[in-house]
Amino acid sequence: MVMKPQSSASLCIALTGGIACGKSTVAEIWRREGACILDTDELAHQLIEPGGEYVESVLREFGAHLRTPQGGVDRQQLGAQVFADPAARARLNALLHPPIKARVRAWCESVCQQHLKGVCVIPLLFEAGMDGEWDAVVCVAATLETMRARLTARGLKPAEADARIASQMPIAEKKARATHIIENDGTLAELTAKSLALWKNLVEKGN
């Protein structure tokens, strides 16, 4: 994604993993340790919220019925459309991934220039071809049973949960391509301990 200057004391870490595996929780733990966090899901939301640069493009592609009263895109309805249709999901990714990649690249360059410790949360890191020049790629993982249970606890029907899981690269493949793995099938305390230990290791190696 971005080549880190060899003399820099900065860190640019990609944080990925399966859906409902705890990526946001790990990012928040690391934020409290001083990490600068960028979340690509938040970038995507900004692109299609009221006033977003890609509202009209998405509405033209997927239908004016998705326009909210505030002038943005109804993310819940859009999600229902694209998760049920791989071709539609591919069209949405083709629209939104290029501007997201550009913003991530600019952020990485800024992190390096300012000698910061940066963590970019990218759920579709491998699927989007964004697994380039990172100092580390961390995958937060859980079993399929755990992911399914967490998604249904959020209100999704079992079939909807399975569709969300199936829409992403298998977690085993993500783990195989990562440089570090955090398994998250236990308690928050266990996840916190694992996250803090890995952060300490990454920072020490980065320095």
N, C-alpha and C positions, 0 to 999 in steps of 0.2 A: 504494500500500500504506500509506504513512504520509507525511504532509506534514512536511517538514523545516522547523523554525523558521528564519526567514531570518537571524537573528543567530547561528545555531549554526555552529561551525567543524567540525562532524562531517561524516562522509560515510556514506551508506547506498547501497551498490552491490549490484546483483543480478548474479550470475555464473551464466550458463546456457550451453547448447550442446548438441551432439549426444552420444549415448552413445559412450563410448570416445574422446572428443575431448580429454580432458586437463583437465577442470574441477577435479578434486581436486588435480592437480599445480599448477595456477595458484593455487588457494586456499592451498596450502602455501607456495608462494613468497611470496605476499603476507602470510601469517601471519608469516613470518620478517622481514618488513619492518614489522611492528607492527600488522597488520590484526587486528580481532576477527572471527572466522569463525563463521558458523552454517551448518550443512549440513542441508537439509530431508530428505535421505535418512536421515540419522542420527535426525532427529525421527520419521520414519515407523517406523524400526526400534524406537525406544523405545516406540512406541505398541503394538507387538505382541510385544515380548519378554516373558519371564516377569514377571508383575506389571504389565504394561502396561495402560493404560486401555481399549484397544480389542481386547484379545485375545478376549474372549467375543463381541463384536459381529462380528468377522471369522469366528470359528468358526461362529457361527450362520448367517452368510451363505454361507460357502463349504465348511463341513463339518467335523465333529469330527475327521476323520482327519488334519487338519492340526495337531492339538495335539502339541507335542513332549513328551518325558518330563519336561522341566523346567517345563512349563506355559505355554509361549509358542506362537507360530505358526511352523510350518516355512516359512521365507521361500522356500526353494528350490522346494518343492512349490507354494506359493501363486503364485510367479512363473510356474511352468510352466502353471498354470491360466489366469492372467489374460492372459499374453502370447499365448496361443493363442485367446483369446475376447475380442473387443473389448467385448462387453456386460458380461462379468464384470469386465474392467478398469475400465469406467465405474462399476460398482457399488462396487468397491474405492476408487476415487478419491472417490466421493460420501461414503464413510465417513470416509476419512482426511484429505481436503483441508481440511475446515472446522477441525479442531483444529490442523492444521499452520499454516494461515493465521493463526489467533489467536495462536499462539506466535511467528510471524514478526513480526506487528504489534507485540506486546509487546517483542520484541527490538529492533526498529527504534526504538521510542520510547525505550528504555533507551540505545541508542547515541547518539541525539540529545541526551538529557539529560546524558550523561556526556562529550559532545564527543569521541567515539571515531571511529575509521575502521573502519566495519563492512562486511563482505562476506558476503552471504547466497548460498549455493550452492543454486540452484533449477533442477534439470534440466527440470522441466515448468512453467517460469515462464509462458510464453504459453498453454500448454494449460490451465493451472489458473486463468487470469485474474488472475495476481499481478503483472502488469507495470504497476503503477500509479505512485505517486509515488516514484521512485528518482532519486538524483543521477546515476546512470549505469547502463546495462544493457550488460554485457559478454558477448559470445557467443564461446565457444571452439569453433572449427570445424575440420573435417577432411573430406577427400573420402570418399565412400562406400567406396571401395576400402580406404582406411586404417582406417576404422571397422570394416569387416568383418574385416580382417586382425587387428586388435587383439582383437576379440571371439573369434575362433577361437583365437587364441593363449591366451586365458583358458580355453579348454576347451569353448566352445560349438560345436555343429555349424553348418555354413554356413546351413542353413535356420533354425536357432534365432537365429543372429546377424541374419539378414535380418528375422526377425519382431520382434526387439528394436528394430532400426532403424526398421522400418515403424510401430511403435507410437507413435513420436513425430512431432511436426511436422517436415516436411522442413527440413534444415539451411539451405537457401537462404532459406526464409521466416524462420527465426530470425535469420539474418544481416541480412535486410532490416529487421527490427523492432528490432534492437539499436542502441545508440549507438556502441559500439566493438566491433571484431572482432579476435580473435587466431587466426590460422591456425596449425594445429599438425599439419603433415604431415612435419616434419623431426625434428631431434635434440632431446634434452632441453636442450642448451646453447642452441640457437636459441629454444626455447620460453621458457627462463629469461630470455634477453635481451629478448625481446618483452614478457614479463610485467613485468619490472622497469621498462622504458621507459614502459609504459602506466601502471603504478602511480605513477611519479614525476609523470607528466602529470596524473593524476586528483587526486593530493594537492595539487599546486601550484594547480590550478584550484579545488579545494575550499577552500583557504586564502585 
